[in-house]
Amino acid sequence: MLKIQSSYQWNYPSGELAERAMSLSREWGTQPVIAMLMLRRDLETRDKQKSFFVPKLEFLHDPYLMADMHKAVDRIIQAKESNQKFMIYGDYDVDGTTSVALLARYFKHFHDNFITYIPDRYKEGYGLSKAGIDFALEAGCSLLIALDCGIKAVDLVDYANTKGLDIIICDHHTPAEILPNAVAVLDPKRSDCLYPYKELSGCGVGFKLLTALDLKTNRNGDFLMQQLDILALSIGADIVPITGENRILAYFGMRQIKTFPSLGINALIKVSGRAIHSIDDVVFSVAPRINAAGRIEHGSLAVELLSTEDPHRAKLLAEKVNLLNQQRRDLDKTITNEALEQIKSSLNPDAPATVVWSDSWNKGVIGIVASRLIETHYRPTIVLTRSGDVYAGSARSVEGFDLYQALDKCRDTLIQFGGHKYAAGMTILPDKLEAFKAKFLSTVSLSIEPDQKTPTLYIDAVLPFEQIDDTLINTLRRMHPFGPSNMKPVFVTRNLMVTDNSKKVGSDLTHLKMELVDPQSGETINAIAFGMGDKLEALIASERVHVAYHLEENHWNGKVSKQLHVLDVVSE
């Protein structure tokens, strides 16, 4: 019988943590699995649990605790009182476009003398650009509010200053030692900033600026609180921790998405054809369509869609970005397949890292392709494509491996590079490609640790089917929204049987719908396993299997049932 091997290293809670969970479960009169979930999220005290399970808007921090907030608000009020024109500027990704849309929706009702600007992904690249500053000047702006970017744009802010254009920066990235000489620099990660919560999204920093404006101008804040769906979209898509203020904002934003979303988000939900039950649905259904605008055409489409108050226009724009997203998916699939062929036909398909390139790949999707390649070939990965006279690349790393340090050791083969431990970008001359590839592979080979070559699956608890009751389901429901620092729990159930009722599903039959039986309790639960269609026969033939999964609720035809989302499976 063919044995099914694990795709991961399964990492279980320590014995010490398990004993602590057992002790707390007796103290609290609850299941050990629930106690373990609380421990894994640092929710050991009742006060912490209360603030976690019952988020309240009143727990949001005073925006004026953020460094330079008074300066930013005063400059905007000055612009309003003297009817100065200003620009709302943001990046082309979801965090940037939601930031611009949020401020645009607000200022339509506060000071309507403004323009919006999203840089062209291919002509200007990421962040504050000289072209954007020049456009603001030509349009007669005296102020530019930069959202989700600008914290390192020292030279560009100096340039704007020489031209008489004031800059307010609203960013959430880590600053360099020298801050730009802007009118105000709002960034909770500033070393001198006393703002208590450091993990806001870029849109979150923009939201705090608007709450400060409301306080200064004695507005009641009701309109701003109606924009939380846009903010929740940024929080989910930008993969910031779902803790503290982000949890509060995402919680109420998701509530709005499910009840009364903005016209743009509602139109996107409709064209996606997928009901929204969790922030995962937002991340996988709405966010890619927003991103597709900037990847394939222009991010300004996303801003208009998210800020429009015309239902007909919202419908037309949602249909357009939906088509762009389909183009993005087609490109993604084609380029990924071509990259996989390059790996397969290379002299060393089992190399310690992946470096692939082409003259024709779309620059807007190479980052996605790099992530796709890691799913099948788990190792640091770089995908490059021709961009004018050079090659532009996007890099993704694996858990624990410092990609930035590896690239730094190859800097003599690169024109420039930037990024962080897990993601980076670079440009390189065509005649340096082979030298860079050789040096990068050698660097990774010498520095990557054995345990970094296989992905880790962090298990929350071993869970027999008989312990899956309404109390646990309700606890998981109340733990939403999930995300970094509050990841969706992973459970393992051992010694299950896969019944003959299991079958391959999906248009290409690559997925599995399984019926799993726990012989110990006799209980049966349905499961979905994406990308595991080729394992069906071996699973049915296996005497017993161990399954790692998320415990979810399946919504179908108005009915709700429990379902396992299988992440990994091994046989005896």
C-alpha positions in Angstrom: 0.0 0.0 0.0 1.3 3.5 -1.0 2.0 5.5 2.2 0.9 9.2 2.0 3.8 11.4 3.2 3.3 14.8 4.9 4.0 18.0 3.0 4.9 19.8 6.3 6.8 19.5 9.5 4.0 19.3 12.1 4.8 21.4 15.1 2.8 20.6 18.2 2.4 22.7 21.4 5.0 21.8 24.0 4.2 19.4 26.8 4.5 22.3 29.3 1.9 24.3 27.4 -0.4 21.3 27.2 -0.2 20.8 30.9 -0.9 24.5 31.5 -4.0 24.3 29.2 -5.2 21.3 31.1 -4.8 23.1 34.4 -6.7 26.2 33.1 -9.5 24.1 31.6 -10.2 22.7 35.1 -10.0 26.2 36.6 -12.3 27.6 34.0 -14.6 24.6 33.6 -14.0 24.4 29.9 -12.5 22.0 27.3 -8.7 21.8 27.2 -8.8 22.7 23.5 -10.4 26.0 24.3 -7.9 26.7 27.0 -5.1 25.9 24.6 -6.6 28.4 22.0 -6.5 31.1 24.7 -3.0 30.3 25.7 -1.7 30.4 22.1 -3.1 33.9 21.8 -1.9 35.2 25.1 -5.5 35.4 26.4 -4.9 33.8 29.8 -6.7 36.5 31.9 -10.4 37.3 31.9 -9.7 41.0 31.1 -7.7 40.0 28.0 -10.4 37.6 26.9 -13.1 40.2 27.4 -11.4 42.8 25.2 -10.6 40.1 22.6 -14.1 38.6 22.4 -16.0 41.9 22.9 -14.3 44.6 20.7 -15.5 48.1 21.3 -14.9 51.3 19.3 -14.4 53.2 22.6 -11.2 51.2 23.1 -9.6 53.0 20.1 -6.7 55.2 21.1 -6.7 59.0 21.0 -5.3 59.9 17.5 -3.5 62.9 19.0 -1.1 60.5 20.8 0.5 60.0 17.4 3.5 62.3 16.8 2.8 65.3 14.5 -0.9 64.7 14.4 -1.6 68.3 15.6 0.6 69.6 12.8 -1.2 67.5 10.1 -4.7 68.5 11.3 -3.8 72.2 11.5 -2.3 72.2 8.0 -5.5 70.5 6.5 -7.8 73.0 8.3 -5.6 75.8 6.9 -6.1 74.4 3.4 -9.9 74.2 4.0 -10.2 77.7 5.4 -8.2 79.3 2.5 -9.7 76.9 -0.1 -6.3 75.5 -1.1 -6.3 72.6 -3.5 -4.5 69.5 -2.3 -3.7 66.0 -3.6 -4.5 62.7 -2.0 -1.6 60.3 -3.1 -1.4 56.6 -2.4 0.3 53.4 -3.7 -1.4 51.1 -6.3 -1.9 48.1 -4.0 -5.0 47.5 -1.8 -3.7 49.3 1.2 -2.8 52.4 -0.9 -6.0 52.5 -3.0 -8.2 52.0 0.1 -6.3 54.8 1.8 -6.9 57.2 -1.0 -10.6 56.1 -1.4 -11.2 56.5 2.4 -9.9 60.1 2.4 -11.6 60.9 -0.9 -15.0 59.8 0.5 -14.4 61.9 3.6 -13.2 65.1 1.9 -16.1 65.1 -0.5 -18.1 66.1 2.6 -15.4 68.2 4.3 -13.3 70.1 1.7 -14.0 69.2 -1.9 -11.1 71.0 -3.5 -8.8 68.0 -4.0 -7.5 65.5 -6.6 -6.4 61.9 -6.2 -3.3 60.3 -7.6 -2.1 56.7 -7.9 1.4 56.2 -9.4 1.7 54.1 -12.5 3.1 50.7 -11.5 5.3 50.4 -14.6 6.4 54.1 -15.3 6.8 55.3 -11.7 7.0 52.2 -9.5 6.1 52.1 -5.8 5.9 55.0 -3.4 6.0 58.8 -3.7 7.2 59.8 -7.2 8.6 63.0 -8.8 6.0 62.6 -11.5 3.3 62.7 -8.9 4.7 65.8 -7.2 5.1 67.5 -10.5 1.4 66.6 -11.4 0.3 68.1 -8.1 2.2 71.3 -8.8 0.8 71.6 -12.3 -2.7 71.1 -10.9 -2.2 74.0 -8.6 -2.0 72.0 -5.3 -0.3 73.5 -2.3 -0.5 70.3 -0.2 0.0 66.6 -0.8 -1.1 63.9 1.6 0.9 60.7 1.0 -0.7 57.5 2.2 0.9 54.1 2.7 4.2 55.6 1.4 6.7 58.4 1.8 8.4 57.5 5.1 11.8 57.1 3.3 11.2 59.7 0.6 13.7 62.3 2.0 15.0 63.6 -1.3 11.5 63.8 -2.9 10.1 65.7 0.1 13.0 68.1 -0.1 12.3 68.6 -3.8 8.6 69.3 -3.1 9.7 71.8 -0.4 11.8 73.8 -3.0 8.7 74.0 -5.2 6.4 75.3 -2.4 4.4 72.0 -2.1 3.8 70.9 1.5 3.7 67.2 2.3 1.9 65.3 5.0 3.1 61.7 5.3 0.7 58.9 6.6 2.8 55.7 6.5 3.1 52.5 8.6 6.4 51.2 7.3 9.6 51.3 9.4 11.4 54.6 9.0 15.1 55.1 8.3 17.3 57.1 10.7 16.4 60.4 9.0 12.8 61.4 8.6 11.6 63.4 5.6 11.3 67.1 6.2 7.6 67.1 5.8 5.0 69.3 7.5 3.9 66.2 9.4 5.1 62.6 9.5 2.5 60.3 10.8 3.9 56.9 11.4 3.4 54.9 14.6 6.7 53.1 14.0 8.6 56.4 14.4 11.1 55.9 17.3 9.8 59.1 19.0 6.1 58.3 18.5 4.3 57.4 21.7 1.2 56.1 20.0 0.4 52.8 21.8 -0.5 50.6 18.8 2.3 50.2 16.2 0.7 47.8 13.7 -1.9 49.9 11.9 -2.2 49.5 8.1 -1.5 52.5 5.9 -5.2 53.0 5.6 -5.4 52.8 9.4 -3.0 55.7 9.8 -5.2 57.7 7.3 -8.2 56.8 9.4 -6.6 58.1 12.6 -5.9 61.4 10.7 -9.6 61.7 9.9 -10.7 60.9 13.4 -8.4 63.6 14.6 -9.9 66.0 12.1 -13.4 65.1 13.4 -12.4 65.8 16.9 -10.8 69.1 16.0 -13.8 70.3 14.0 -16.5 68.9 16.4 -17.9 66.4 13.8 -19.6 63.5 15.5 -17.7 60.8 13.6 -20.8 59.0 12.3 -19.8 59.3 8.6 -16.3 58.1 9.3 -17.6 55.0 11.1 -19.6 54.1 8.0 -16.3 53.8 6.1 -14.9 50.9 8.2 -15.6 48.4 5.5 -12.9 50.0 3.4 -10.6 49.9 6.3 -11.3 46.2 7.0 -10.4 45.5 3.4 -7.0 47.2 3.8 -6.3 45.3 7.1 -7.1 41.9 5.6 -5.2 42.5 2.4 -2.1 44.1 3.9 -1.5 41.1 6.3 -1.1 43.3 9.4 -1.6 41.7 12.8 -5.2 41.2 13.8 -4.6 42.5 17.3 -5.4 45.6 19.3 -6.9 48.4 17.2 -6.7 46.4 14.0 -8.9 43.7 15.6 -11.5 46.3 16.6 -11.5 48.1 13.2 -11.6 44.8 11.3 -14.4 43.4 13.5 -16.7 46.4 12.9 -15.6 46.7 9.3 -16.5 43.1 8.6 -19.9 43.7 10.4 -20.5 46.5 7.9 -19.4 44.5 4.9 -21.9 41.8 5.8 -24.8 44.2 6.4 -24.4 47.5 4.6 -21.2 47.7 2.5 -20.2 50.7 0.4 -21.4 50.7 -3.2 -18.0 49.7 -4.6 -17.4 46.8 -2.2 -20.9 45.6 -2.7 -20.5 45.6 -6.5 -17.2 43.7 -6.1 -18.9 41.1 -3.9 -21.6 40.6 -6.6 -19.2 40.1 -9.5 -17.1 37.7 -7.4 -20.1 35.5 -7.0 -19.0 34.6 -3.5 -20.8 35.3 -0.3 -18.8 37.1 2.4 -18.8 35.2 5.7 -15.3 36.0 7.0 -12.3 38.3 6.3 -10.8 35.3 4.4 -13.6 35.8 1.8 -12.7 39.5 1.5 -9.0 38.7 1.1 -9.6 36.0 -1.6 -12.6 37.5 -3.4 -12.4 41.3 -3.1 -8.8 42.2 -2.6 -7.4 40.4 -5.8 -9.9 42.4 -7.9 -8.7 45.7 -6.4 -5.1 44.6 -6.9 -5.8 43.6 -10.5 -6.5 47.2 -11.5 -3.0 48.3 -10.6 -1.4 45.1 -11.9 -3.0 45.1 -15.4 -4.2 48.7 -16.0 -4.1 51.4 -13.4 -4.8 51.7 -9.6 -7.0 54.8 -10.2 -9.8 52.5 -11.3 -9.8 50.9 -7.8 -9.9 54.3 -6.2 -12.9 55.4 -8.3 -14.7 52.2 -7.7 -14.2 52.4 -3.9 -15.1 56.0 -3.6 -18.1 56.4 -6.1 -21.5 57.2 -4.8 -23.2 56.2 -8.1 -24.6 52.7 -8.2 -24.5 52.4 -12.0 -20.8 53.6 -12.1 -19.9 51.1 -9.3 -21.4 48.2 -11.3 -19.6 49.2 -14.5 -16.2 49.6 -12.7 -16.7 46.3 -10.7 -17.3 44.5 -14.0 -14.2 46.1 -15.5 -11.9 45.2 -12.7 -13.4 41.7 -12.6 -12.3 41.3 -16.3 -8.9 42.6 -15.4 -8.7 40.1 -12.6 -9.5 37.3 -15.0 -6.6 38.6 -17.2 -4.4 38.6 -14.2 -5.3 35.0 -13.4 -4.7 33.9 -16.9 -1.3 35.6 -16.9 -0.5 34.2 -13.5 -1.3 30.6 -14.7 0.6 30.9 -18.0 3.7 32.4 -16.4 3.7 30.0 -13.5 3.5 27.0 -15.9 6.4 28.5 -18.0 8.5 29.0 -14.9 7.8 25.5 -13.7 9.0 24.2 -17.1 12.2 26.2 -16.7 12.8 24.6 -13.3 12.0 21.1 -14.7 14.4 21.5 -17.6 17.2 23.2 -15.6 20.4 21.3 -14.9 19.6 21.4 -11.2 15.9 21.2 -10.6 16.5 20.4 -6.9 18.7 23.6 -6.4 18.6 25.3 -3.0 16.8 28.3 -4.5 14.8 29.2 -7.6 15.9 31.9 -10.1 13.9 32.1 -13.3 13.4 34.8 -16.0 11.9 35.7 -19.3 11.8 38.7 -21.6 8.0 38.5 -22.0 6.5 38.0 -18.5 4.1 40.6 -17.2 5.9 42.7 -14.5 2.6 43.1 -12.5 2.2 39.4 -11.7 5.8 38.2 -11.1 5.4 38.6 -7.3 2.4 36.3 -7.4 4.2 33.8 -9.5 7.1 33.7 -7.1 4.7 32.9 -4.3 3.1 30.2 -6.5 6.4 28.6 -7.2 7.2 28.3 -3.5 4.0 26.3 -3.1 5.4 23.5 -5.3 9.2 24.1 -4.8 9.6 25.3 -1.2 12.8 27.4 -1.4 13.8 31.1 -1.7 12.5 32.2 -5.1 13.2 35.0 -7.6 11.2 35.7 -10.8 12.6 38.3 -13.2 11.3 39.9 -16.4 12.6 42.3 -19.0 11.8 45.9 -18.2 13.4 48.2 -20.8 17.1 47.8 -20.8 17.2 45.9 -17.5 15.5 43.0 -15.8 13.2 43.6 -12.8 12.7 40.9 -10.3 10.4 40.0 -7.4 11.6 37.7 -4.6 9.9 35.7 -1.9 11.4 33.7 0.9 10.6 30.8 3.1 10.0 30.8 6.8 13.1 31.7 8.8 15.4 32.5 5.8 16.6 36.1 5.5 16.2 37.0 1.8 17.5 40.5 2.2 20.8 39.4 3.7 21.2 36.9 0.9 20.7 39.6 -1.7 23.0 41.9 0.1 25.8 39.3 -0.4 25.0 39.5 -4.2 24.9 43.3 -4.4 27.9 43.4 -6.8 25.8 41.7 -9.5 22.7 43.9 -9.0 21.9 47.5 -10.0 19.7 48.0 -6.9 17.6 46.0 -4.5 15.3 46.6 -1.6 12.8 44.9 0.7 12.9 42.9 3.8 13.5 39.4 5.2 10.7 37.7 3.3 10.1 39.8 0.2 12.2 42.0 -2.0 12.6 43.5 -5.4 15.6 44.1 -7.6 16.9 45.3 -11.0 19.8 43.7 -12.9 21.6 44.1 -16.2 21.0 41.3 -18.7 24.7 40.4 -18.9 24.7 39.9 -15.1 21.8 37.4 -14.9 23.9 34.2 -14.9 26.5 35.6 -12.5 23.7 36.7 -10.1 21.9 33.3 -10.3 25.1 31.4 -9.6 26.0 33.7 -6.6 22.5 33.7 -5.2 22.3 29.9 -5.3 25.7 29.5 -3.7 24.7 32.0 -1.0 21.5 30.2 -0.2 23.2 26.8 -0.2 25.7 28.0 2.4 23.3 29.7 4.7 19.9 27.9 4.6 19.2 25.6 7.5 17.8 22.1 7.0 14.6 22.9 8.8 14.0 25.8 6.5 13.6 23.5 3.5 10.2 22.2 4.6 7.2 24.3 5.6 6.0 24.1 9.2 2.4 23.5 10.1 1.8 24.9 13.6 -0.8 22.7 15.4 -3.0 24.2 18.0 -4.4 21.0 19.5 -5.1 17.3 18.8 -8.9 17.1 18.6 -11.0 13.9 18.6 -14.3 14.4 16.7 -16.3 13.8 19.8 -14.9 17.0 21.3 -16.2 19.1 18.3 -19.3 20.5 19.9 -21.4 23.7 19.8 -19.2 25.4 22.5 -16.1 25.0 20.4 -17.9 26.0 17.2 -19.2 29.1 18.9 -15.8 30.0 20.4 -14.2 29.8 16.9 -17.0 31.9 15.5 -16.3 34.6 18.2 -12.6 34.5 17.5 -13.1 36.0 14.0 -11.6 37.9 12.3 -8.6 35.7 11.9 -5.2 36.9 10.6 -1.6 37.4 11.7 -1.2 37.0 15.5 -4.7 35.4 15.6 -4.3 32.8 12.9 -7.1 30.4 12.2 -6.6 27.4 14.5 -5.1 24.2 13.1 -6.3 20.9 14.6 -5.2 17.3 14.2 -7.4 14.3 14.4 -5.7 10.9 14.3 -6.7 7.5 13.1 -9.6 8.5 10.8 -11.1 6.5 8.0 -11.8 7.8 4.5 -15.0 6.4 3.2 -15.9 5.3 -0.4 -18.2 8.3 -0.6 -15.2 10.6 -1.0 -14.6 11.9 -4.5 -12.7 14.3 -6.7 -14.3 17.7 -7.4 -13.6 20.9 -9.2 -13.6 21.6 -13.0 -10.3 19.8 -13.4 -10.9 17.2 -10.6 -7.8 18.4 -8.6 -9.7 18.8 -5.3 -11.2 16.3 -2.9 -14.5 16.2 -1.1 -14.0 13.6 1.7 -16.2 11.8 4.2 -14.1 11.2 7.3 -15.1 8.8 10.1 -13.7 8.7 13.6 -13.9 5.0 14.5 -13.6 5.8 18.2 -16.8 7.9 18.3 -18.5 6.7 15.1 -18.9 10.4 14.1 -18.7 11.4 10.5 -17.6 14.9 9.2 -17.3 16.1 5.6 -14.0 17.7 4.5 -12.7 19.6 1.5 -9.0 19.2 0.5 -7.8 21.6 -2.2 -5.1 20.3 -4.6 -5.2 16.7 -3.2 -7.3 15.0 -5.9 -4.4 12.8 -6.9 -4.4 11.2 -3.4 -8.0 9.9 -3.5 -7.2 6.2 -4.2 -4.4 6.1 -1.7 -6.5 7.7 1.0 -9.4 5.3 0.5 -7.0 2.4 0.6 -5.3 3.5 3.8 -6.4 1.8 7.0 -6.1 5.0 9.0 -5.1 8.6 8.3 -4.1 11.5 10.4 -5.6 14.8 9.2 -4.5 18.5 9.9 -7.3 21.0 9.2 -9.2 24.1 10.0 -12.6 23.6 11.5 -15.0 25.7 9.5 -18.7 26.3 8.8 -20.0 25.4 5.4 -22.8 27.7 4.1 -24.8 26.1 1.4 -28.4 26.6 0.3 -29.2 28.5 3.5 -27.9 25.7 5.7 -24.8 25.8 7.9 -22.8 22.7 8.7 -19.4 22.0 10.1 -16.7 21.1 7.6 -13.0 20.4 7.8 -10.7 22.4 5.5 -7.9 19.9 5.1 -4.3 21.3 5.1 -2.3 18.1 5.2 -2.9 14.3 5.6 -0.6 11.4 6.3 -1.4 7.7 6.4 -0.2 5.0 8.8 
